[in-house]
Amino acid sequence: MAGPDAKGDAKGFVSLVSSGPGDPELLTLRAAARLRQAEVVLYDDLSSGPILELANPDAELVPVGKRAGRPSAKQEHVNALLVEYALAGQRVVRLKSGDAGIFGRLEEEIIALNEAGIAFEIVPGVPSAVAAAAAAQIPLTRRLTARRLQFLTGADVTGALPRDINWAAIADPATTTVVFMGQRSFPDLARGLQEHGLSGETPALFAEAVSHPHQRLIRTTIAALAEMLADAPVTQPALILYGPLAQGPDQG
Ligand SMILES: C[S@@+](CC[C@H](N)C(=O)[O-])C[C@H]1O[C@@H](n2cnc3c(N)ncnc32)[C@H](O)[C@@H]1O
């Protein structure tokens, strides 16, 4: 298996590590091992907190999330840092929330590492959507009535609802849809869904700060949630899951 032990030449090795939704118990054993071996850890806001306590105490911890500044050049800056640390021969962990491959701009980092000829691995993890369903004690699929599962971003690069949404797909009532980064745009999304035939009474689950001590789960409907979020400040990461399973298991 390729891994940081493959380090042998002057170039370092980068582990693109998924940190799960936040609770260290939801890290994979491989993620924890890479943190213990790291010489440098570049982490996002959502990967900070108790997970970082698992890092090698001698590792340099480098925040690269929004709070670290540089909003416009942020991704380029992260790419450059990854390459720079690796070229200096370091064992680098790039920690990304949930599963690194879901709405995590992983591709840009893979391209930068390939271009610089730096060896890397990807360590998969628990996506926040999967952790949210577990916290709400529901499955994400159901025979006949939820045969499709889709993940959607509620924010384009400007933070607004993406314009080129496939409305037919996301207004399909026999589907479980999970919206990431959708708190601000959900009122618009819910309006569009109803215009495309989805009932306002469709069950919805609002899952905030999943797996954190202040986790909040609210079972509601898409229409009521749109109203609730219209004036609500965004203070925590949250997901919106809608579809038949959002109201809980079918007891009948
Ligand atoms: C940039 S995306 C990264 C998603 C991540 N790669 C994943 O697999 O969960 C950030 C968004 O993921 C969701 N998210 C991440 N962690 C979360 C958590 N612990 N609770 C609720 N939502 C979370 C929120 O919608 C947040 O705005």
The ligand as an ORCA input file, in Angstrom:
! r2SCAN-3c Opt
* xyz 0 1
  C     -17.065     22.613      2.064
  S     -18.353     21.511      2.452
  C     -17.433     20.095      2.905
  C     -18.271     18.832      2.991
  C     -17.476     17.656      3.518
  N     -16.432     17.299      2.581
  C     -18.326     16.439      3.834
  O     -18.124     15.368      3.224
  O     -19.184     16.528      4.723
  C     -18.871     22.202      4.000
  C     -20.335     21.924      4.276
  O     -20.495     20.579      4.704
  C     -21.527     20.514      5.660
  N     -20.954     20.053      6.926
  C     -19.674     19.711      7.167
  N     -19.528     19.278      8.427
  C     -20.744     19.340      9.001
  C     -21.252     19.014     10.291
  N     -20.476     18.520     11.249
  N     -22.568     19.209     10.518
  C     -23.393     19.670      9.556
  N     -22.969     19.993      8.328
  C     -21.670     19.818      8.051
  C     -22.121     21.908      5.769
  O     -23.168     22.019      4.797
  C     -20.938     22.755      5.391
  O     -21.321     24.042      4.960
*
